[in-house]
Amino acid sequence: MKKIILALAVSTSFIACKSTTTTTTATDPVDASVTTTTTTYTTVDGDLMKKDGTIVVYQNGAWKPLEADRTLENGMIVTKSGTVKKEGKEVVLQEGYTVTKTGAFLDKTGAAISNAWDATKEVANDVAKGTAQAAENAAAGAKDLAKDAKEGAANAAKAVKEGAKDAANATKEAAKDVKKSIHEATK
């Protein structure tokens, strides 16, 4: 019995030192021995988060804007723009996500993200694919616009040419009428 109490005391102090909150609740109203344990992270000084598009650092119980790039305990670097760098790899911190001062990634709920580098890489690839598709669409649209502009310019030139011909013919007819009038008047 003493060993169980000692183990409970040690585990409780270990959990407290890790700055986490553990909640145990009975999930089966018939059998109270069935429980679910949820562990969430409690923010500590030095943690960083992307909040409202800005990288903030937790200091003295409050979130403050990050003033300079920060190197974490594991050598990871978090920049003011939200780029997280480690061993030549880079990821961009997503809105609401946290990087602890020890370099662990947490989602918006405070749950640990074990594959943050891979997940962010997948998001970056998706963004790159979307950007490439948007560029292709823009190029196709520009090509169509240039074609339409060329056709429009050709049509405008044709209309000006026809207008000039019509004006020349009208002038010719007017000159004939004047010449005819002058000829009749001099008879």
C-alpha positions as CSV (number, residue, x, y, z in Angstrom):
1,M,0.0,0.0,0.0
2,K,2.9,2.4,0.8
3,K,4.4,1.7,-2.6
4,I,1.1,2.6,-4.3
5,I,0.8,5.9,-2.4
6,L,4.5,6.7,-3.0
7,A,4.0,5.9,-6.8
8,L,0.9,8.1,-6.9
9,A,2.8,11.0,-5.1
10,V,5.8,10.7,-7.5
11,S,3.6,10.6,-10.6
12,T,1.5,13.6,-9.4
13,S,4.6,15.7,-8.8
14,F,6.1,14.6,-12.1
15,I,2.9,15.6,-13.9
16,A,2.8,19.0,-12.0
17,C,6.5,19.6,-13.1
18,K,5.5,18.9,-16.7
19,S,2.9,21.7,-16.5
20,T,0.0,19.6,-17.6
21,T,-3.5,19.1,-16.4
22,T,-4.8,15.5,-16.2
23,T,-8.6,14.9,-16.0
24,T,-9.9,11.4,-15.2
25,T,-13.6,10.9,-15.7
26,A,-15.9,7.8,-15.5
27,T,-17.3,7.1,-18.9
28,D,-19.5,4.1,-18.1
29,P,-22.3,4.9,-15.6
30,V,-22.7,1.2,-14.8
31,D,-19.1,0.3,-14.4
32,A,-17.2,3.2,-12.7
33,S,-13.9,1.4,-13.3
34,V,-14.0,2.4,-17.0
35,T,-12.3,5.8,-17.2
36,T,-10.9,8.1,-19.8
37,T,-7.8,10.2,-19.1
38,T,-7.2,13.4,-21.0
39,T,-3.9,15.3,-20.6
40,T,-3.7,18.9,-21.9
41,Y,-0.7,21.2,-21.9
42,T,-0.5,24.3,-19.7
43,T,1.4,27.2,-21.2
44,V,4.7,28.2,-19.6
45,D,7.0,31.1,-20.1
46,G,8.9,30.9,-23.3
47,D,6.2,29.1,-25.3
48,L,5.3,30.7,-28.7
49,M,2.0,30.8,-30.6
50,K,0.7,32.2,-33.8
51,K,-2.2,34.5,-32.7
52,D,-4.1,36.8,-35.1
53,G,-1.3,36.3,-37.7
54,T,1.4,37.4,-35.2
55,I,3.9,35.3,-33.4
56,V,3.6,35.9,-29.7
57,V,5.6,34.6,-26.7
58,Y,4.2,33.8,-23.3
59,Q,6.0,35.9,-20.6
60,N,5.0,36.5,-17.0
61,G,1.5,35.2,-17.6
62,A,0.7,37.1,-20.8
63,W,1.1,36.7,-24.5
64,K,3.4,39.4,-26.0
65,P,4.6,40.0,-29.6
66,L,7.8,38.3,-30.4
67,E,10.4,41.0,-30.9
68,A,13.2,38.9,-32.4
69,D,13.8,35.4,-33.7
70,R,14.0,32.9,-30.8
71,T,16.1,29.8,-30.4
72,L,14.4,27.1,-28.4
73,E,15.9,24.6,-25.9
74,N,16.3,22.0,-28.6
75,G,18.0,24.3,-31.1
76,M,14.9,25.0,-33.1
77,I,14.5,28.6,-34.3
78,V,11.2,30.4,-34.5
79,T,11.2,33.6,-36.6
80,K,9.1,36.7,-36.1
81,S,7.3,35.7,-39.4
82,G,6.3,32.3,-38.0
83,T,8.8,30.1,-39.8
84,V,10.1,27.3,-37.6
85,K,13.6,26.0,-38.6
86,K,15.4,22.9,-37.5
87,E,18.3,21.0,-39.2
88,G,17.7,22.6,-42.5
89,K,13.9,22.0,-42.5
90,E,11.4,24.8,-42.4
91,V,7.7,24.8,-41.5
92,V,5.3,27.7,-41.1
93,L,3.4,27.8,-37.8
94,Q,-0.3,27.7,-38.4
95,E,-2.8,30.1,-36.7
96,G,-3.6,29.1,-33.1
97,Y,-0.7,26.5,-33.0
98,T,1.9,26.6,-30.3
99,V,5.6,25.6,-30.2
100,T,6.7,25.0,-26.6
101,K,10.0,26.3,-25.3
102,T,11.3,22.7,-25.6
103,G,10.3,22.5,-29.3
104,A,7.1,20.4,-29.1
105,F,4.2,21.4,-31.5
106,L,0.7,21.7,-30.1
107,D,-2.5,22.2,-32.1
108,K,-5.3,24.8,-31.2
109,T,-6.7,22.5,-28.5
110,G,-3.3,22.0,-26.8
111,A,-2.9,18.5,-28.0
112,A,0.6,17.4,-29.1
113,I,1.3,17.0,-32.8
114,S,3.8,14.2,-33.2
115,N,4.3,14.6,-36.9
116,A,4.4,18.4,-37.2
117,W,7.2,18.5,-39.7
118,D,5.5,16.0,-42.0
119,A,2.0,17.5,-41.6
120,T,3.3,21.0,-42.4
121,K,5.2,19.6,-45.3
122,E,2.0,18.2,-46.7
123,V,0.2,21.5,-46.2
124,A,3.1,23.3,-47.9
125,N,2.9,20.8,-50.8
126,D,-0.9,21.4,-51.1
127,V,-0.3,25.2,-51.1
128,A,2.4,24.8,-53.7
129,K,0.1,22.7,-55.9
130,G,-2.7,25.3,-55.5
131,T,-0.3,28.1,-56.3
132,A,0.9,26.3,-59.4
133,Q,-2.7,25.7,-60.5
134,A,-3.6,29.3,-59.9
135,A,-0.6,30.4,-62.0
136,E,-1.6,28.1,-64.8
137,N,-5.1,29.5,-64.7
138,A,-3.8,33.0,-64.6
139,A,-1.6,32.3,-67.6
140,A,-4.4,30.8,-69.5
141,G,-6.6,33.7,-68.7
142,A,-3.9,36.2,-69.8
143,K,-3.5,34.3,-73.0
144,D,-7.3,34.4,-73.7
145,L,-7.3,38.1,-72.8
146,A,-4.4,38.8,-75.2
147,K,-6.2,36.9,-77.9
148,D,-9.4,38.8,-77.3
149,A,-7.5,42.1,-77.2
150,K,-5.8,41.3,-80.5
151,E,-9.1,40.4,-82.1
152,G,-10.7,43.5,-80.7
153,A,-7.8,45.6,-82.1
154,A,-8.2,44.0,-85.5
155,N,-12.0,44.6,-85.5
156,A,-11.4,48.2,-84.4
157,A,-8.9,48.7,-87.2
158,K,-11.3,47.1,-89.7
159,A,-14.1,49.4,-88.5
160,V,-11.8,52.5,-88.8
161,K,-10.8,51.4,-92.3
162,E,-14.4,50.9,-93.4
163,G,-15.4,54.2,-91.7
164,A,-12.6,56.0,-93.6
165,K,-13.7,54.4,-96.9
166,D,-17.3,55.4,-96.2
167,A,-16.1,59.0,-95.4
168,A,-14.1,59.0,-98.6
169,N,-17.0,57.8,-100.7
170,A,-19.3,60.4,-99.0
171,T,-16.7,63.1,-99.8
172,K,-16.4,61.9,-103.4
173,E,-20.2,62.0,-103.8
174,A,-20.4,65.4,-102.2
175,A,-17.6,66.6,-104.6
176,K,-19.6,65.3,-107.5
177,D,-22.7,67.0,-106.3
178,V,-20.8,70.3,-106.0
179,K,-19.2,69.9,-109.4
180,K,-22.6,69.1,-110.9
181,S,-24.1,72.1,-109.2
182,I,-21.4,74.4,-110.4
183,H,-21.6,73.0,-113.9
184,E,-25.4,73.6,-114.0
185,A,-25.0,77.0,-112.6
186,T,-22.5,78.0,-115.3
187,K,-24.7,76.9,-118.2
